[in-house]
Amino acid sequence: MSENEGLKKLNREERVAFCREVMENLSDLVEGEAPADFCERVDEILGDCQPFNAYRNTLEATIDLAGECGDTEAEFAQVDEDAFLRCVEKVRGKLSS
């Protein structure tokens, strides 16, 4: 399949509905919590879509790096600006490499 061929198989209404569904479930998809049939459908339709895969990979990396900066609500309830800025710089550095 050439790039985006899977998406081209859908008519306009189906593309809009599919894209909306992907955007609404993107976090679950990236975190591996989406239903298997949905993941398979996304891979079938967007598996060869370079821009989507780049976006998904960036989002996965961002989530992983954010987890390294702290993952409890208590930590974020009392924001240490310096720690937050160090975390942001760390994420920026890893995403740009």
Backbone hydrogen bonds, N-H to C=O, Kabsch-Sander energy under -0.5 kcal/mol:
donor,donor_aa,acceptor,acceptor_aa,energy
5,E,2,S,-2.5
7,L,45,I,-0.6
8,K,4,N,-1.9
9,K,5,E,-1.0
9,K,6,G,-0.6
10,L,7,L,-1.4
15,R,11,N,-2.7
16,V,12,R,-2.6
17,A,13,E,-2.4
18,F,14,E,-2.7
19,C,15,R,-3.0
20,R,16,V,-2.3
21,E,17,A,-2.3
22,V,18,F,-2.6
23,M,19,C,-2.6
24,E,20,R,-2.5
25,N,21,E,-1.4
26,L,23,M,-0.8
29,L,25,N,-2.5
30,V,26,L,-2.9
31,E,27,S,-2.6
32,G,29,L,-0.9
33,E,28,D,-2.9
34,A,28,D,-1.3
39,C,35,P,-2.2
40,E,36,A,-2.5
41,R,37,D,-1.9
42,V,38,F,-2.6
43,D,39,C,-2.6
44,E,40,E,-2.5
45,I,41,R,-2.5
46,L,42,V,-3.6
47,G,43,D,-1.4
49,C,46,L,-2.1
50,Q,48,D,-1.0
53,N,49,C,-2.5
54,A,50,Q,-2.5
55,Y,51,P,-2.3
56,R,52,F,-3.0
57,N,53,N,-2.5
58,T,54,A,-2.2
59,L,55,Y,-2.5
60,E,56,R,-2.6
61,A,57,N,-2.3
62,T,58,T,-2.4
63,I,59,L,-2.5
64,D,60,E,-2.4
65,L,61,A,-2.7
66,A,62,T,-2.7
67,G,63,I,-2.0
68,E,64,D,-1.2
69,C,65,L,-0.9
69,C,66,A,-0.7
70,G,67,G,-0.9
75,E,72,T,-0.5
76,F,72,T,-1.2
77,A,73,E,-1.8
78,Q,74,A,-1.2
79,V,77,A,-0.7
81,E,79,V,-0.8
84,F,80,D,-2.7
85,L,81,E,-2.7
86,R,82,D,-2.3
87,C,83,A,-2.2
88,V,84,F,-2.5
89,E,85,L,-2.4
90,K,86,R,-2.2
91,V,87,C,-2.5
92,R,88,V,-2.7
93,G,89,E,-2.6
94,K,90,K,-2.2
95,L,91,V,-2.4
96,S,92,R,-1.8
97,S,93,G,-0.7
